[in-house]
């Protein structure tokens, strides 16, 4: 079986757990994660197996909770295929797979509540440092890691500057800057062209989406745009075709 297809299947199997995680963590800043149904108050079933078997609705009132499981699984599968297709059996593949799954979770949370929780971006950064350091050491090429760290500083610094220029909640936010730094770490590890492609594709897709929404009247010039999913889309595209 092709490595890309195999990893896509693994990622798709994580879809239910990711969908439940997205529902529980799609809350306002400073608010604890959800552990009950938002409709009837029924406590969500516990246990790791319940995450793997999450169906996306409350067992008691049957109302849908969070994103559709099939959609989350499909998005995760696309990301997993990109990793397997690009890296194959490389030592960095496990770190990139965890990176993609974390990005899927972040994207759905950002779409739901327009925030990128530090509880996810920080561990994703640590995972990247540990996983990519190990892969670079095993491959006897620490230059890959140094390039990734430099790219993280450049991407994070750029988006931090954009957030500072427009600190009004309508432009880039600090969460976007932190995400950009993590994306820069992984894309920079692959190469400078991957970093440029990922950042450009993400920004360009966000601009096109905003233009279409403005032309159709679904947004106005004062509407806030969720950048996180577009940055992640650009990163996945760069991994796939870079």
N, C-alpha and C positions, 0 to 999 in steps of 0.2 A: 504494500500500500504506500502511496506517495506520502512523504512526511507532512506536506501541507494539509492533505486531507485528514491524516491521522490527528494532527494537532487541532484542526478545525472541529473534529468530533469531540475531542477532549474539552475544548472551549465551550462547545454547544451544551455539553452535559453540565457545565457550570451555570447555565442560563437560569434555572430555577433559584439557585442560591443567590445569584447576582440580583435577580428581580426582587427577591425578598429583602435583600440588603438595601436596595434602592428605595423600597417603600419605607423601611424602618428609619433610614437616615435622611429622608427628604423632609426635613424639619427646619424651622428657622434657627439662626445662629443662637447658641446658648440654651437651646431646648433639647432635653434628653431624647434619645432615639425612641421611636414608637415600639411599644410591645403589645399594643391592643388595636383592635379594629377601630378605624376612625368613624365607623357608622353605628355600630351597636355596642362598642366597648368590650367585646369579647377578647380575652387574652389570646395572643397568638401562640400556637403550639410551639413548645420548646424542643430542644434536641437537634443535633447535627443532621439527623436523617430528615427532619421536618424541613430543613433548608433545601435539601436535595429534592424533596418531593413537593415543594411549594407550587401550588396551582394558580396563585394570583388572585384568590378570593377568600372571603371569610368563611370558615366552616359552619358558622351559625346563621348569619343573615344572607350569605352568598353574594354579597356585594363585591365588586372588583376592587382590589387593593394594589396600588402601584402600577407600574408599566406591565404590558402584556408579556407573559413569560416567553411566548414563541418569538416575539420581536427581540427581546434581550438575548435569547439564545442565538438567533440569526446574526445579530450584530457581533456577538462574541465569536461565532464561527468564522465570520469574515476576517476579524482580527487575528484569530488563531491561524487561519490559512495563510495570511500575509506573513506571519512569523515563520511558519514551517516552510513556506515556499522560498523565503529569502535566506533563512539561516540553516535549514535542514537539521542536521544532528550536531551543530556547533555547540560548544560549551556554554554559550550565552543564550541559547534557546529557552531554557527554563526561566531565566530572568526576564526575557522579553515576553514570554507567555504570561507571567504574572503581571508584567507591566500593562499588557493589553487588557487583561481582565479587570485590573484596577481602573484603567481608563474607561472601560465600558460602564462600570459602576459610577464613576465620576460624571460621565456624560448624562446618564439618566437622572442623577440627582440634580445636576445643574439645570437640566430642562424642567424639572419639577419645581424647584425653589430658587433657582438662580444663585446658587452658592456652591463652592468647591471646598468641602470640609477639610480642615487641616488633619483631622483624624485619618484621612486617606492619603492626602498628598505627602505628608511627612513620612509615613511608613513606606510609601512607594519610592521616595527618594532614597531612604536607607536601603531598601531592597535593591535598588539600582546600584548603589555604591558597592554593596557587598557582592551581589551577583556578578556585576560587570568586572569588578576587581578580580574576583576568582577566575572568571573566564579569560581575562587578559593575562593573568599569571600563568594559567594552564597553557595558554597559547604562546607564552613567552614574548608577548608584545604589549608592554604596559603603555606604549604610546597611544593605544586605542582608548584607554581609560583617561589619560591626560587630555586627549582631544575631546572626550565627552565632558570632562569637567570644565574645560574652557568654553565649550559650546553652551553648557548649562549657565555659566556666568553671563555669557553674551545674550542668550535668549531671555533669561530671567531679568537681566538689567534693562534690556530694551522694553519689555512689557511693563516693568516697574516704572520706567520713565513715562510710558504712555498712561499708566494709572495715575501718576503724579500730575500730569498735565491736565487731566480731566477727572478730578476727585469728586464727581457729582452723582455717581451711581449709574450713569448712562454710558460711560466708556469702559475701558479696561478696569478691572478690579485687582486687588492684591492677590485674590485667589487665582486669577488668570496668570499673573506674573509667576506665582509659585508653580503652577502647572506648566508654564512655558519653560521654566528651569528644569523640571523633571523631563519634559519632552526633549529639551536640548541635550540632556545627559545621554539619553538613549539614542537619539538621532545622531548626535556628534560621535558617539561610539562607532556608528556605522560609517560615517564619512561626512565631510563638509557639504557635499552636494545633497545628501539626505537632509541635513539640517536646513539648508536653504529651501529645498523643495517643500519640506514639511511646513515650515513657517509661512512660505509664500502661498501654498495651496490652502492652508487654513485661513489665512487672512483674506485671500481672494474669494473663497467660497462664502465667507461671512459677508463680504461686501456685496457679492451677487445676490445673496439671499435678502439682505437689507434693501437692495435696490428693487427687487421684485415685490417685496412687501410694501414698499413705498408706492410703487406704481399701481398696485392693486388696491391701495387704500387700507390695507390691514395693519399698517404701522404708520406713524407720523415721525417727523424729525426729532421729536422729543422722546420717542419710545426707546426703552432700553433693549439692547441686544445681548443674548446669551452667547458669549464667545467660546466657552469651554468646549462644547461639542464640535465646533468647527476646527479648533486647534487640534483636537484629537483626530478628527477626520483627516486633516492634512498629514498628521504624523503616520497614520495607518497607510495612507496612500504612498508616502515616502518609503515606508518599509516594504511595501508591495512592489513598487516599480523602480525604486532607487538603485 
